Amino acid sequence: MRDFSFILKSPEDISPKQIDHWDYLAAHSNTPDPQSCGPAWQLTAFANSRRRNLPILFLQNETSQTVFSIQEAGEKWLLEPLEAHWEFGSPMLGPEALQLFEDAITELFQNEMKCTITVEIAGLSPDDVLLNSLRSRALSMSPLFDQDPAVFASLDGGLEGWLSRRSRCFRKALRKAQLCAKEQGITFERLKPENCVEVSQLYGRMLDVETRSWKGPLKTGLFSLTRFYRELLGFYAERGAARVVMAVKDGIDIGFCFGGESHGIYRGQQTSFDERFKSLSIGTQMHAETAAWLSELGATIQHFGPLQDVTHYKTNLCEVSLESVRADFILRL
């Protein structure tokens, strides 16, 4: 592959200033899961994937950005989001993303006699104008694939506003659980690790809790992708975006709620608690504590990611659900 300014050999070629702007564009996008379009999620996932050594197509201007990994196999090319496992986030952000993409494709393939390019797009609303624009330019397009809907809670009105949008039954159960937790001496710590030492110490505490959760024996949760989540926490911490609530009883950690927040948009990642305290709704209490903390910080959205069969509890914590789709486009030059 010839050298082009927009083809990067490594994510390290993306400057801190560009990462800052990427974070801004993602948080202000109209996508179903904004933070999953951002650099923390996308770059950490890419670094932990089998595609981590592939070149990257990266273009960015004041309002928009396009970023894909590139796989070349003769006359066939595959462009995918950097995070192509769950595909929560869109690789194209902003009103000029498609123009940036088209300019790059035109320059990249101007001397190619024959070439077929498959472009995978995910993490978009089904009515996103980008889909129609791509459809009109593509040789063919796969049917839209429905992804799990993205769900979140508004923080408008602070914690009281957040509580007002929960059911009466939820509020009653939460108050009862909070009273019981207080009687048992359970407290909640708000933690913002900012360096590798603090990240290592905190992640160790989180893993210790995970061993005592229902996820531990099944090797799910943090144990399913231990390195990935450690590096994600580190990425958040480096940018001052890490938000972790720990539940503690008698000096022993019994729960954690982990996520990241920037530009007012919070995205939860993992929540677990010691099964011995399940009756106290520790998970729900940590989400409420997170909502209170985020409200004090001036955040506007508490995002819970995708709504899946195994995460039905999210319906009690969220009032907004957004459809999300993915599709494959075939371009032929």
N, C-alpha and C positions, 0 to 999 in steps of 0.2 A: 504494500500500500504506500503510495506517495505521501510526502509530508504536506499536511494542511494545517492551518492555524487552529481549526476547530476539531481536529482529531488529536485526542490526548492519549498518551501511552499509559498514563497512570492517574488516579484520582488526586495524587499529590501535585499534579500540574494545575489543579484548580486553586486559585489564590484565596487567602482568607477573606478578602474583600468580596470576591465572587460568591463564596460560601455564605457570607452575611446577606448578600442580596438574594441569593437562592432561598434562604430561610424566609426572607421578607415576602418574596413572590409566592411561596407556598402558603404561608399563613394568610395571605390576602387573596388566595385563589377561591373560585367558586366551586371547588371540587368537593365530593362527599367526605373526604378524609384529608384535610389540608396538610397536617403535619407529616403524614405518610408520603407526601410529595416532596418533602424537604430533605436537606442534606444529611441530617442525623440518621434518619431511617434508611434512605436510599444508599448512602455511601457505606454505612455499617453493614447492610445486607449484602452489598456488592463485594465488600472485602471478605465476607465469610462464605461466598459462593464459589462454585467451580469455575465461574466465568471471570474471576477477579483479575486475570492477566490479559483480558481482552482490551482492545482500544476502545475509547469512549468518544462519541460524537457529542460535543458540548458547545452550545452557542447561547449567548445571553446579551440582552440589552436592557435599557432602563425599565421596560414594561413586561418583558417576556423572557422565556427560556425554553430550550429544547435539549434534552440529554438522553442518550441511548447507549447501550453497549452494542458493539459491532462484531458479528461473526461472518467471516468470508469463506466460502467454499466454491471456488471457481466462479461460475456465472451466477451463483446463488448467494444472496446476502440476507442476513437476519438481523434486524434491529429490535432490541428488547429494552424494557425499562431496566434500570440498574437493579432494582429489587423485582425479580421476576418469579419469585416463589409464591408469595401470597398475592402479589400484584394489587396492593392497597392504593398505591399512589400513581398519579398521572406523570408521564415523562415530559409532557408539554404544558407549559404554564403561561398564561397571559394572552392578550389579543393578537400579538404578532408572532406567536410560537410557530404557527404553520408557515408563515413567510420565512422565518429563520430556517426552518426545516427544509423548505423547498429550495432556498438559496444554496444550502449546503449540499443537498442531493444533486442539484444541477452542476455545481462545481466538482463534486466528488466523482461523478460519472460522466463528465463531458467527453471523455475519450474512450469510453466503453462502447464497443460495437453492439453487445447484447448482454443484458443483465436483468435478473429478476430479483426484486427486493421485497421481502416480507417484513412488514412493520407491525409490531404488537403494541396496542394501546390499551391501557386499563385505568381503573379508578376515575371514570368520568360519569357524569349524570347522563342518562339516556337522551336527554334533550339538549345536550351540549352542542353548540354551533360547530365546534371543532369536528365532531363526527360527520356532520353533513358536508362540511368542507372537504374532509378527507375522502368521503364517499364519492364526491363529484370528480375527484382527481385520480382515484385509484382504478386500476384495471378490473379488480374484483375486491369484494369485501365479504368476510364471513358474517353470519348472523350475529347479532349482539348476544353476548353471553351474560346472563344475569349473575352478578356477584352478590355476596351477602350484603344486605343494606347496612349503611353506616349510621350509627346512632350517637346522639349527644344531648347534653343538658345545657340550657342557657343559664348564665350566671347573672342575668339582668335582675337588678334588685338585691344583689348580694345573697347571703345565705338564706335570708327570709324569703326572698323571691324564689330561690331554688327549692326551698321547702314547700312553698305555696303551690308549686307545680307537681309535687308528689301527692299521692293519694292520702286520704284521711287515715286509712288503715296503716299505711307506711309510716306516717308521722307518729302515730300512736305507738307502733312497734319500736320505732327508733328511740323515742323518748324513754320507753321502758328499758330497752337495751342499754342506753347511755346511763341510766340510773343504776342498773345492776353492775355495769362496768365500774362506775365510780365507787360503789360500795365495796367492790373487790380490789380496789386500788389500781385499776388499769388506767394508764395514761397514754397519750398520743404525742409522739415527737415529730416535729417538722424538720426535715433535713435537706440541705442543699450542698452536697459535696462539690468541691471546687478544684480538687487536685487528685492526682493518681493515688496518693496515700489514703485520702478520705474515701475515694471510690472503692479501693480494695477492702478497707475496713467495713464499709457499709454493705458491700456486696457479700462479704462473708457472713454478716448478720442475716441478710436476706436468704442466703442459701441454707443457713441453719434453720430458719423458720420453715423453709420449703421441705426439709427432711421430715418435718412433723405435720405437714399438710397432707391432704388426700392425694396430692399430685406427686409427692415424694416417692412412694413405692412404685408408682407407675412411670416414673422418670419423665413426667411431663412438666409444664410450667417452665421455670428457670432451668431445670435439668434437661429439658429437651434441646436447648440451645444455649448452654452455659456461657460459652465464649462470646456468642453474639450479644446476649443481654448485658454481659459485663462491659463489652466495648460500646454498646449503645448508651449505657449509663455514663461511661467515660466521655463519650462525645457530648452528651447533654451537659455534664459537669464542666467540661472545658469551655462551654459557651454560657455557663451560668444558668442553664435551663433545667437542670435536674430538680425534680420535686418528688420526695419520698416521705411517706408517712409511716412511722413504725409504731405498732401497739406494744406496750411494755407492761409486764406485771411482775412485781417484786424483783426488778432488775433483769428479768428474762424477756427476750423478744418473743412475742406470740403472734405477730402479724406484720405484713408490709403491703404498701400500696405504692407502686412505682410508675412514674411517667415523666414527661417533659413538657415544658411550657415556654413559648416565645411569642411575642407580638400579641399576647392576650389569648392565644389558642393552646389549650392543654390537650395532650393525647396520653391516655392511660396505656400502660404496657402489660404489667403483670400485677396481680393481687393474690395473696395467699395468707393463710392463718393456721395456727395450731388447731388441729381437729378437736382437741379437748375443750376448746372454747367456742365451738360452733354454735351452741345455744345462745351465746351473747351477741350474735350477728356482728362479729368483729369486722367482717368484710364491709358490710353496709356502714358501720360506724366510721371506718377509715375513708370510705368514699365521701361521707358527709364532712369529715374533718378536712379532706382535700378540697371540697367545695368551699368551705369556710376560708381556708388558706388562700385559695385562688382568688376568691372575692376580695380579700384584703389586699392582694397584689394587683387588683384591677383587671384581672382576666375576664373574658367574656364567654368563653366556651369550655366546657368540660366534656371532652370527646372520649367515648368508650370503645371506638373501633367498630368492627363488624358484629352484627347480631347473628349468632349462630345457635343451633339447637342446644349446644352445651353451655351457652351463655344467656339463657333466657332471662336470668335475673336482671339483665340490663334494662328490660322493659319497665322495671320499677324505678329505675334511676334516670331514665331519659324520656323526653317528650318529643324529640325530633328524630325522624328516621328518613334517610335519603337513599334513593336507589343508586346503585353503582353498576357499571357495565364495563366489559372489555370486548375488543374486536381485533381481528387480524385484517390487514390491508395488503394487497399485492400490487406492487408497482412494477412496470416493465419498461425498460429503456432500450 
